[in-house]
Amino acid sequence: MTVTHTRADFQTDQEVRWCPGCGDYTILASVQNFLASLNRPREQFVFVSGIGCSSRFPYYMNTYGIHSIHGRAPAVATGIALTRPDLSVWVITGDGDALSIGGNHLIHAMRRNVNLKILLFNNQIYGLTKGQYSPTSEPGKRTKSSPHGSIDHPFNPISLALGAEATFVARTLDMDREHTTEILQAAYEHEGTAFIEIYQNCNVFNDKAFIQLTGKEERVHNRINLEAGKPITFGPNGEKAVVLEGGEAKIVDTAAVDPGRILVHDPTRSDPTVAFALSRLSHGPYGPTPLGIFRKVRRPTYESLLDHQVATAIAKQGPGDLATLIRSHGTWTVDANGHAVEAGANGAPKAGSNGAG
Amino acid sequence: MVIRFAGDSGDGMQVAGARFTAASATFGNDLATLPSFPAEIRAPAGTLPGVSSFQVQIADFDILTAGDAPDCLVAMNPAALKKNLPDLKPGGTVIVNTEAFDERNLAKAGYETNPLEDGSLQSYRLIQVPMESLTKEAVKDTGVSGRDVLRSKNFFALGLLAWLFNRPTEPTIEWCEQKFKNKPEVAAANIAAFKAGYNFGITTDATRVTFEVKPATLPPGTYTNVTGNIALAWGLIAAAQAADLPLFYGTYPITPASDILHELSRHRNFGVKTFQAEDEIAAIGSTIGAAFAGNLAVTGSSGPGIALKSEAISLAFMTELPLVVVNVQRAGPSTGMPTKPEQSDLLFSLYGRHGESPVPVLAIASPSDAFDAAIEAARIALKYMTPVILLSDNHIANGSEPWRLPDVDELPDISVPFATVPNSEKGFLPYLRDFETFSRPWAIPGTPGLEHRIGGLEKEANTGNVSYDPDNHQLMTDSRAWKVATIANDIPPVEVDQAGDEPGDLLILGWGSTFGAIKAAVRRARNAGHAVDHAHLRYLNPFPANLGEVLRRYERILIPELNSGHLLRLVRAEFLIPAIGLNKIAGEPFRIAEIEARIDEILGEPAQVAARR
């Protein structure tokens, strides 16, 4: 069924309550516009979030939604996706929610390849709790909870996702709505977990964290746009290039290398090694940083495998019959005189399986 | 007749016990079993902690527990003898594997002298069998070799018992052929050892006396023998059919609940979706998602796992989604004794959550009762849109009993219609309550026009929008509590098994797996002349509506529990009644005699009571 939607169809009557100037507004608009462009009935979308500023997102989406528990959104979304493959299930999370308290659920959703679209709003700070350092904050960062500077080594979310066997890994920027929409489209079309790190500015507690990628002066020097099938070059006139050297990705002067040595981006490589090398070009948005799709490979989704098992079992054994099931351990019959009159061959169940066998 | 198989945890005592049980069931005996095995999968061989045992009571009348003191003990080594002999009835039969009684094993078990030689077993009927060499000899032509040879000695012991207790041999032989059909040499060895044991019984003078246990008198019907975990799994499948919903079971492996997952995961052809999550929190998280999406959603665990799920149970309570949370209780706190039963999670089930979050709590009384209890828990969850905690314990989970099979065509209809159209002029109000049940509508994703958001933040009445309004929070807190409290009107009143026409001198109030022991103790006390009544609670929250009235009929109320007095506290607090407790926290079920003794203590010796009348 197709329908015609505008952004307004995906807006709720609830007042949006992020701080004025927050990057979340831009992302919300990008997502609403993107969903409207799909012409898909809005009741088929479910947005699931954890806790944090970004996790208020479902309240502003006129779809089905759950605002769940800190860190647990991928788990809740997994239960929806596994039982309802007909739905489009989205997870909205942040750097604290997904990478700190919810790290376990994030990696396991990705390795299983559950059909979830995970949008990680990375602002490198705890906003809702008013400004503590997060698992992506830079070392030395001074915050309310790290007045002497953070001594936590940060995660590189892209490296983490690749290490967790994710089949779709991408990075984009809140301010760049065109790029965000492109990535959303690719993620939506991907069958399986799509992990998108979105650099999102917190103008209250961590303003200008991404200035190297958003500033008018800076961005042209630091944005490395990953485009499938194209050699990776960047800079105002493409004067910088990425090459592989000893297994590592390195930035070189384009003029200084044989053009054949410049790495041609291919997110469909089945081995994640090159994608991982690209993710290590920057450990945060502090200099030249790749944006775009790092990896996009095909692997059966968890729910398709589960549905296949169900279908196969029904094909082989026939639909389950309860009366047969409860007789499957053998039976005997007691007559009106209280005597056992018929005995099956196998009257008792197995012993508890966690004992000696 | 109570028989206990005891040996090293690698000796296959659980298998031998289960096979003996199976043969007895087909023979028509009533039976109850009590497996006991160490938490360590393989504790050091020959040591006391490594002893694994399996007890079965077979009888020709309906029995309620696996029995107290064994009449017959099979001890595969000195440690098994040392650990289990104190339980044996005076004059009971001891069957020992003599070849395990060497110096090394005696030392490991802490024996200074050999009990087979020092006369300490004189008051028992001792049957000495060189089980290892006989087993070796029996299996020598079957093709097994090395360590596998002696693995069949449990079947030798089983054969001997089969002869002693006149059990049919065919079920065990058929089982071996079936179970080891891919390892024909193992099947052949086990059968050879089994027959050798049986024949040893026939031909040796030492075991000339045989016991005879007549078939039990049970109500007419078709029976199977079932453990609590299996009955629970089947009950969940039945509940899903009765609710006309797909079943989703999200869980994380934990003793002693894992067998529910094992059983459910076998039945994909029922459309059952099992999900082994990455942890306990993800297990219930996925279940909440599945509930929102329109499934009969169930999670199961044991105490430590339930603790991890606590925050999510509150979310399910707040979002008012239907969920069944199974807690197969084990001895705690912390890791405690994972393979031992206890009822110490009752107060935790009622109160172990943040905020005001009362949830219905039900308890299973016996292995076969798990089937009906699962359906009832699902009924309440769906009808009232609430998480429900269903309490089992290790005694129920791994114990077994004959179960008279229900007619599956007569399962109750527990289906609840999904919302399909807006329920007000203003559109869909996800928290507009049903006038009768106080329940909110269940609108699942994919339903056009009913898009809505739920979550952990406090909800405005009716609209479900986020609200910080003080009056609204009071209203919603009261509404949620009221919804759960009114379930009391939708459950059966508590029934009293009354000795006479009038209330007796003592009411014993129980819940959960103590059912069998209490029932048996009450029966014995009545036979001895006491007027003792018994009531057993399936519903711990809310209590049945008539409970207070029932309790007030009695001057004396005894509440036996495998905890420090949880129900006792609840009853005292709720009804201001000075009930007294019988409490045991030893990681094992009550013995009938313990309850009986407490009855005598309260009421006096039966003769004195009669004299007073």
Boltz contact constraints between the chains, C-beta under 6 A:
constraints:
  - contact:
      token1: [A, 43]
      token2: [B, 446]
      max_distance: 6.0
  - contact:
      token1: [A, 43]
      token2: [B, 447]
      max_distance: 6.0
  - contact:
      token1: [A, 43]
      token2: [B, 448]
      max_distance: 6.0
  - contact:
      token1: [A, 43]
      token2: [B, 451]
      max_distance: 6.0
  - contact:
      token1: [A, 46]
      token2: [B, 445]
      max_distance: 6.0
  - contact:
      token1: [A, 58]
      token2: [B, 453]
      max_distance: 6.0
  - contact:
      token1: [A, 59]
      token2: [B, 453]
      max_distance: 6.0
  - contact:
      token1: [A, 62]
      token2: [B, 451]
      max_distance: 6.0
  - contact:
      token1: [A, 63]
      token2: [B, 451]
      max_distance: 6.0
  - contact:
      token1: [A, 64]
      token2: [B, 445]
      max_distance: 6.0
  - contact:
      token1: [A, 64]
      token2: [B, 451]
      max_distance: 6.0
  - contact:
      token1: [A, 65]
      token2: [B, 453]
      max_distance: 6.0
  - contact:
      token1: [A, 66]
      token2: [B, 292]
      max_distance: 6.0
  - contact:
      token1: [A, 66]
      token2: [B, 454]
      max_distance: 6.0
  - contact:
      token1: [A, 66]
      token2: [B, 455]
      max_distance: 6.0
  - contact:
      token1: [A, 67]
      token2: [B, 455]
      max_distance: 6.0
  - contact:
      token1: [A, 69]
      token2: [B, 311]
      max_distance: 6.0
  - contact:
      token1: [A, 69]
      token2: [B, 315]
      max_distance: 6.0
  - contact:
      token1: [A, 72]
      token2: [B, 285]
      max_distance: 6.0
  - contact:
      token1: [A, 75]
      token2: [B, 282]
      max_distance: 6.0
  - contact:
      token1: [A, 75]
      token2: [B, 285]
      max_distance: 6.0
  - contact:
      token1: [A, 75]
      token2: [B, 286]
      max_distance: 6.0
  - contact:
      token1: [A, 76]
      token2: [B, 285]
      max_distance: 6.0
  - contact:
      token1: [A, 76]
      token2: [B, 288]
      max_distance: 6.0
  - contact:
      token1: [A, 76]
      token2: [B, 289]
      max_distance: 6.0
  - contact:
      token1: [A, 78]
      token2: [B, 286]
      max_distance: 6.0
  - contact:
      token1: [A, 79]
      token2: [B, 286]
      max_distance: 6.0
  - contact:
      token1: [A, 79]
      token2: [B, 287]
      max_distance: 6.0
  - contact:
      token1: [A, 79]
      token2: [B, 289]
      max_distance: 6.0
  - contact:
      token1: [A, 79]
      token2: [B, 290]
      max_distance: 6.0
  - contact:
      token1: [A, 80]
      token2: [B, 289]
      max_distance: 6.0
  - contact:
      token1: [A, 80]
      token2: [B, 293]
      max_distance: 6.0
  - contact:
      token1: [A, 83]
      token2: [B, 248]
      max_distance: 6.0
  - contact:
      token1: [A, 83]
      token2: [B, 290]
      max_distance: 6.0
  - contact:
      token1: [A, 83]
      token2: [B, 293]
      max_distance: 6.0
  - contact:
      token1: [A, 83]
      token2: [B, 295]
      max_distance: 6.0
  - contact:
      token1: [A, 84]
      token2: [B, 293]
      max_distance: 6.0
  - contact:
      token1: [A, 87]
      token2: [B, 445]
      max_distance: 6.0
  - contact:
      token1: [A, 104]
      token2: [B, 278]
      max_distance: 6.0
  - contact:
      token1: [A, 104]
      token2: [B, 279]
      max_distance: 6.0
  - contact:
      token1: [A, 105]
      token2: [B, 282]
      max_distance: 6.0
  - contact:
      token1: [A, 108]
      token2: [B, 278]
      max_distance: 6.0
  - contact:
      token1: [A, 309]
      token2: [B, 268]
      max_distance: 6.0
  - contact:
      token1: [A, 310]
      token2: [B, 268]
      max_distance: 6.0
  - contact:
      token1: [A, 310]
      token2: [B, 271]
      max_distance: 6.0
  - contact:
      token1: [A, 313]
      token2: [B, 268]
      max_distance: 6.0
  - contact:
      token1: [A, 313]
      token2: [B, 269]
      max_distance: 6.0
  - contact:
      token1: [A, 314]
      token2: [B, 269]
      max_distance: 6.0
  - contact:
      token1: [A, 317]
      token2: [B, 269]
      max_distance: 6.0
  - contact:
      token1: [A, 320]
      token2: [B, 267]
      max_distance: 6.0
  - contact:
      token1: [A, 320]
      token2: [B, 269]
      max_distance: 6.0
  - contact:
      token1: [A, 320]
      token2: [B, 270]
      max_distance: 6.0
  - contact:
      token1: [A, 322]
      token2: [B, 238]
      max_distance: 6.0
  - contact:
      token1: [A, 322]
      token2: [B, 408]
      max_distance: 6.0
  - contact:
      token1: [A, 323]
      token2: [B, 408]
      max_distance: 6.0
  - contact:
      token1: [A, 326]
      token2: [B, 234]
      max_distance: 6.0
  - contact:
      token1: [A, 326]
      token2: [B, 405]
      max_distance: 6.0
  - contact:
      token1: [A, 329]
      token2: [B, 224]
      max_distance: 6.0
  - contact:
      token1: [A, 331]
      token2: [B, 222]
      max_distance: 6.0
  - contact:
      token1: [A, 331]
      token2: [B, 224]
      max_distance: 6.0
  - contact:
      token1: [A, 332]
      token2: [B, 26]
      max_distance: 6.0
  - contact:
      token1: [A, 332]
      token2: [B, 223]
      max_distance: 6.0
  - contact:
      token1: [A, 333]
      token2: [B, 222]
      max_distance: 6.0
  - contact:
      token1: [A, 334]
      token2: [B, 218]
      max_distance: 6.0
  - contact:
      token1: [A, 334]
      token2: [B, 220]
      max_distance: 6.0
  - contact:
      token1: [A, 334]
      token2: [B, 221]
      max_distance: 6.0
  - contact:
      token1: [A, 335]
      token2: [B, 220]
      max_distance: 6.0
  - contact:
      token1: [A, 336]
      token2: [B, 220]
      max_distance: 6.0
  - contact:
      token1: [A, 338]
      token2: [B, 217]
      max_distance: 6.0
  - contact:
      token1: [A, 340]
      token2: [B, 28]
      max_distance: 6.0
  - contact:
      token1: [A, 340]
      token2: [B, 215]
      max_distance: 6.0
  - contact:
      token1: [A, 343]
      token2: [B, 26]
      max_distance: 6.0
  - contact:
      token1: [A, 345]
      token2: [B, 171]
      max_distance: 6.0
  - contact:
      token1: [A, 345]
      token2: [B, 174]
      max_distance: 6.0
  - contact:
      token1: [A, 347]
      token2: [B, 22]
      max_distance: 6.0
  - contact:
      token1: [A, 347]
      token2: [B, 25]
      max_distance: 6.0
  - contact:
      token1: [A, 347]
      token2: [B, 26]
      max_distance: 6.0
  - contact:
      token1: [A, 347]
      token2: [B, 225]
      max_distance: 6.0
  - contact:
      token1: [A, 348]
      token2: [B, 18]
      max_distance: 6.0
  - contact:
      token1: [A, 348]
      token2: [B, 21]
      max_distance: 6.0
  - contact:
      token1: [A, 348]
      token2: [B, 22]
      max_distance: 6.0
  - contact:
      token1: [A, 348]
      token2: [B, 25]
      max_distance: 6.0
  - contact:
      token1: [A, 348]
      token2: [B, 225]
      max_distance: 6.0
  - contact:
      token1: [A, 349]
      token2: [B, 227]
      max_distance: 6.0
  - contact:
      token1: [A, 349]
      token2: [B, 230]
      max_distance: 6.0
  - contact:
      token1: [A, 351]
      token2: [B, 14]
      max_distance: 6.0
  - contact:
      token1: [A, 351]
      token2: [B, 18]
      max_distance: 6.0
  - contact:
      token1: [A, 351]
      token2: [B, 35]
      max_distance: 6.0
  - contact:
      token1: [A, 352]
      token2: [B, 35]
      max_distance: 6.0
  - contact:
      token1: [A, 352]
      token2: [B, 398]
      max_distance: 6.0
  - contact:
      token1: [A, 353]
      token2: [B, 259]
      max_distance: 6.0
  - contact:
      token1: [A, 354]
      token2: [B, 255]
      max_distance: 6.0
  - contact:
      token1: [A, 355]
      token2: [B, 14]
      max_distance: 6.0
  - contact:
      token1: [A, 355]
      token2: [B, 37]
      max_distance: 6.0
  - contact:
      token1: [A, 356]
      token2: [B, 9]
      max_distance: 6.0
  - contact:
      token1: [A, 356]
      token2: [B, 10]
      max_distance: 6.0
  - contact:
      token1: [A, 356]
      token2: [B, 14]
      max_distance: 6.0
  - contact:
      token1: [A, 356]
      token2: [B, 52]
      max_distance: 6.0
  - contact:
      token1: [A, 357]
      token2: [B, 15]
      max_distance: 6.0
